[in-house]
Amino acid sequence: MKNAAASSVDLQEAAQLLAAAEQKYAKDYQAALRAEWSESDLRGFGLDTPSRKAGGRPRGKKTARETSATTTGSEQ
């Protein structure tokens, strides 16, 4: 039982490390695309499209407050 518990902890730690590495790879891949490398260029270097998206601020719709503030600001 003790070995199984230790293995479970090891597995959880490895999963966290993998998730962090996938997020870093996605961020670096997006940075390469912003630096004007194409996806075909990156594939030529043996880089696959990341399976996870890079973290960051989500692109959502503007809230009612932001929309009214923008409208009010442009009328003045």
C-alpha angles and dihedrals in degrees: 000000000000091000092049091052092049091048090051091054090048090051093050092049091049091050090053092049091049092050091050092048092049091051092049091048091051091050093048091045090053090048089054090052090050088051086063099260111141125227089246090054090052092047087052088060089052095257117142124210107267116258091216127052120241114261122247143108112331118241103237136162117278114263121243089255093054091046094050092045090053092048093046092048093053093050095059 
